[in-house]
Amino acid sequence: MARRIESLLLDGPAGKLEALLEEPEDREPREAVLVCHPHPLHGGTMHNKVVYRIARGLRRTGAVVLRFNYRGVNLSEGKHDFGNGETEDARAALQVLRSRYADLPYAIAGFSFGSRIALQLGCELGDARRLIAVGFPAKYRASSELGQCLTPRTFIHSTQDQFGSVEEMQAYFDSLPGEKELIWVEANDHFFAGALDKFEEAVMRSSLARVP
């Protein structure tokens, strides 16, 4: 079967949002996942290599994936809003994804800054099948307030992440209630340098990836 790939301009709260919708290569989708990219003021876009690997790994498990650019990034209109507006951008993109795939369970994933957006929005909504936080910046005190919900959460983390050491990430993870998992990837830095293939495999082998 031909894989559906569609470039979109979505209606967002600050204007149009550039997005890319991709279905699995070899099957009908079983899950719909929104993927949030890293910090836009530090070069983050939906084409970031880690975000790309998240999306591809998810598609390989049977998910339809929607990536998007926050306000002010590439073709997306508006300007950076320090996380608040970006959360609303994610909410708008998620609404489009859920309306198109209303019969599928949904999930939210994100890398770095995007992992904060995913946890913020996902815990607020409370009805996602799972949340996937990659490279969560556990070293920052404000991060400890995120993810404190009962929605199943998967964390995938580099063993050499400068924004959350093994000790910092483990302490944060241990503080969380409910169903959760933490997958370590032996990599050289926050961006999983030297281990992107292993990282993509980690996305696929998450115990929460299996849809009944």
Buried (B, 14 or more C-beta within 10 A) or exposed (E): EEEEEEEBBBEBBBBBBBBBBBBBEEEEBBBBBBBBBBBBEEEBBBEBEBBBBBBBBBBBBBBBBBBBBBBBBEEBBBEBBEBEBBBBBBBBBBEBBBEBBEEBBBBBBBBBBBBBBBBBBBBEBEEBBBBBBBBBBBBEEEBBEBBEBEBBBBBBBBBBBEBBBBEBBBEBBEEBEEEBBBBBBEBEBBBBEBBBEEBBBBBEEBEBBEBE
